[in-house]
Amino acid sequence: MLTLRVADVTYRSIRWLCADRPPDPNRRVEYCLSVPSLNRTILDNLFTVIFVLEDIPIRCVWYHKAAWREERIELDRYRKEYGHLPEWQEWLGRLKEHSELGIAMLGLSEQEVEQSSVINRWPNPGLMVNYGLKPDAPVPSSRNFMRYLNDWFYADLSQQAHLGGTGLMKRASALILERNDIEREKTLTKNKYSWLGQSFALMLALASEMEASFHFGLKERINYLWGLVDSVIVVAKEMHDKRYRELMRFSQ
């Protein structure tokens, strides 16, 4: 639920940053340059949902244990740096209580508590793609789709988020031009609508994954939206054709 709520808030933030109406003097077209990083957040949400839905009981436990591991590492780091300072004791005490609550809730073993490194880290999207797959085994359709997302979306959005050379030019080259330059406005507007279309496609994919697994009765509405965007958003049509046209098909 929190994953979906974060995606929703992120998408609504994108919509405000990219809106044309109502006019707002505080909104500038260059604010759209923040969208690739926000789209990467939604894409992370999508990867997590697809990966967890493959094996909900096992993956949920792993997800929470991995989170506890990171919190324990953080606690140990704070203790090492600030544990000798009296003014830090109350705050460190609250962190310790939170960590101990996690031990009880997750039923962690003595070894996991004493040596948190035995708990596997939660994989990033690149590792999710091939996790648990044997070289000669058939690749599930969900993993083929994740490979597509990783190759064509995650790599690109990560470049733009990290501002590597290619990512920086894709994301910010228009800023070389002066603010009153017409070409700057045209380039930013073109990028804005491209990134916004990507945002919509990712959110629709996320909704489709949830509907296909939990059957909330929204299939007809989601399919209607896919039909609307197929002719106007290239990446949406591609996603629809690669996975969601079949996944969201009504059984006869």
C-alpha positions in Angstrom: 0.0 0.0 0.0 2.8 2.4 0.8 4.5 1.6 -2.4 1.4 2.5 -4.3 0.8 5.7 -2.3 4.4 6.8 -3.0 3.9 6.2 -6.7 0.6 8.2 -6.6 2.2 11.2 -4.8 5.1 11.1 -7.2 2.8 11.0 -10.2 0.7 13.9 -8.8 3.9 15.9 -8.3 4.9 15.3 -11.9 1.4 16.4 -13.1 1.8 19.7 -11.2 5.3 20.3 -12.5 4.2 19.7 -16.1 0.8 21.3 -16.0 -0.3 24.0 -18.5 -3.5 24.9 -16.7 -4.3 26.6 -14.5 -1.6 29.2 -15.1 0.7 29.6 -12.2 3.5 32.2 -12.2 5.5 30.0 -9.8 5.6 27.2 -12.3 8.3 27.3 -15.0 8.7 25.0 -18.0 12.2 24.0 -16.9 10.8 22.3 -13.8 10.0 19.4 -16.1 13.7 18.6 -15.8 13.0 17.0 -12.5 10.6 14.5 -14.1 13.2 11.8 -15.2 14.3 11.3 -11.6 10.7 11.1 -10.4 9.9 8.6 -13.2 12.7 6.5 -12.0 11.0 6.3 -8.6 7.8 5.1 -10.2 9.8 2.6 -12.3 11.4 1.3 -9.0 7.9 0.9 -7.6 6.9 -1.1 -10.7 9.9 -3.4 -10.5 9.3 -4.0 -6.8 5.6 -4.9 -7.3 6.3 -7.3 -10.2 9.1 -9.0 -8.2 7.1 -9.3 -5.0 4.0 -10.6 -6.7 6.0 -13.5 -8.0 6.2 -15.0 -4.5 4.4 -12.8 -2.0 5.1 -14.6 1.3 8.8 -15.2 0.7 9.6 -11.8 -1.0 7.7 -9.8 1.7 9.7 -11.4 4.5 12.9 -10.8 2.5 11.9 -7.1 1.8 11.4 -6.4 5.5 14.4 -8.3 6.7 16.6 -6.4 4.2 15.1 -3.1 5.5 15.9 -4.1 9.1 19.5 -4.9 8.0 19.9 -1.4 6.6 18.5 0.2 9.7 20.8 -1.8 11.9 23.8 -0.7 9.8 22.6 2.9 10.2 22.3 2.5 14.0 25.8 1.0 14.3 27.2 3.9 12.2 25.5 6.5 14.4 26.7 4.7 17.6 30.3 4.7 16.3 30.3 8.4 15.4 28.1 9.9 18.1 27.6 7.2 20.8 29.9 9.0 23.3 28.0 12.3 23.2 25.3 12.8 25.9 23.1 14.9 23.7 22.7 11.9 21.3 21.7 9.3 23.8 17.9 9.9 23.7 17.7 9.7 19.9 20.0 6.7 19.7 17.8 5.0 22.3 14.8 5.5 20.1 16.6 4.0 17.2 17.6 1.0 19.3 14.0 0.5 20.4 12.9 0.6 16.8 15.5 -2.0 15.9 14.5 -4.3 18.7 10.9 -4.0 17.7 11.9 -5.2 14.2 13.7 -8.2 15.7 10.5 -9.2 17.5 8.1 -8.6 14.6 10.3 -10.4 12.0 11.3 -13.2 14.3 15.0 -12.7 13.5 17.4 -15.4 14.5 20.3 -14.8 16.9 22.7 -15.1 14.0 20.8 -12.5 12.0 20.8 -10.1 14.9 24.5 -10.6 15.8 25.6 -10.7 12.1 23.2 -8.7 10.0 25.3 -9.4 6.9 23.8 -12.9 6.7 20.5 -11.2 5.6 20.5 -10.7 1.9 20.2 -7.2 0.6 17.1 -6.3 -1.3 18.0 -6.5 -5.0 18.0 -3.5 -7.3 16.1 -3.8 -10.6 19.1 -5.0 -12.5 19.5 -7.9 -10.1 15.8 -8.7 -10.0 15.8 -9.4 -13.7 17.8 -12.6 -13.5 17.2 -13.5 -9.8 16.8 -17.3 -9.3 16.8 -18.0 -13.1 18.8 -21.0 -14.3 20.7 -20.5 -17.6 18.8 -23.3 -19.5 15.4 -22.7 -18.0 12.5 -20.9 -19.7 12.3 -17.2 -18.8 8.9 -16.2 -17.3 7.0 -13.5 -19.1 7.3 -11.2 -16.1 11.1 -11.4 -16.3 11.2 -10.8 -20.0 9.2 -7.6 -19.4 11.5 -6.6 -16.5 14.5 -7.0 -18.9 12.8 -4.7 -21.4 12.1 -2.2 -18.6 15.7 -2.4 -17.4 17.3 -2.1 -20.8 15.1 0.7 -22.2 13.9 2.7 -19.2 15.9 2.0 -16.1 19.3 2.4 -17.7 18.3 5.7 -19.3 16.5 7.2 -16.3 19.5 6.2 -14.0 21.8 8.0 -16.3 19.7 11.1 -16.1 19.3 10.8 -12.3 23.0 10.4 -11.8 23.9 13.1 -14.3 26.5 11.1 -16.1 27.6 12.8 -19.4 24.9 11.3 -21.6 22.3 11.7 -18.9 23.2 15.3 -18.3 22.9 16.2 -22.0 19.6 14.4 -22.4 18.1 16.1 -19.4 19.6 19.5 -19.3 21.1 20.5 -22.7 18.3 23.0 -23.2 19.7 25.0 -20.2 22.7 26.0 -22.3 20.4 28.3 -24.2 19.3 31.7 -22.8 15.9 31.8 -21.0 14.4 34.0 -23.7 15.5 31.7 -26.5 12.6 30.3 -28.4 14.5 27.0 -29.1 15.0 26.5 -25.4 11.2 26.7 -24.8 10.5 24.4 -27.7 13.0 21.8 -26.5 11.8 21.9 -22.9 8.2 21.6 -24.0 8.9 18.6 -26.2 10.8 16.9 -23.4 8.1 17.7 -20.9 5.4 15.9 -22.9 7.7 13.0 -23.7 8.5 12.5 -20.0 4.9 13.0 -18.9 3.8 10.3 -21.4 6.3 8.0 -19.8 4.9 8.8 -16.3 1.4 7.9 -17.4 2.5 4.6 -19.0 4.4 3.6 -15.9 1.4 4.4 -13.6 -0.9 2.5 -15.9 1.5 -0.5 -15.9 1.5 -0.4 -12.1 -2.3 -0.3 -11.9 -2.4 -3.3 -14.4 -0.1 -5.4 -12.3 -2.2 -4.9 -9.2 -5.5 -5.5 -11.0 -4.2 -8.7 -12.6 -3.1 -10.1 -9.2 -5.9 -8.9 -6.9 -8.9 -8.4 -9.2 -10.3 -5.2 -7.8 -12.8 -5.0 -10.7 -11.0 -2.2 -12.5 -9.9 -4.2 -15.6 -12.4 -2.5 -17.9 -11.5 1.0 -16.8 -7.7 0.2 -17.1 -8.2 -1.3 -20.6 -10.1 1.8 -21.6 -7.2 4.0 -20.6 -4.7 1.8 -22.5 -6.9 2.2 -25.5 -6.9 6.0 -25.1 -3.1 6.3 -24.9 -2.0 3.6 -27.4 -2.4 6.0 -30.3 -0.7 9.0 -28.7 2.0 7.7 -26.4 4.6 5.5 -28.1 6.0 4.0 -24.9 2.6 3.2 -23.6 1.6 1.3 -26.8 4.9 -0.6 -26.6 4.3 -1.6 -22.9 0.8 -2.6 -23.7 1.8 -4.8 -26.6 4.7 -6.4 -24.7 2.7 -7.4 -21.6 -0.6 -5.8 -20.7 -2.7 -6.5 -23.8 -2.5 -10.2 -22.9 -2.3 -9.8 -19.1 -5.4 -7.7 -19.0 -7.4 -9.8 -21.5 -10.9 -10.8 -20.4 -11.3 -14.5 -20.1 -13.9 -16.0 -22.4 
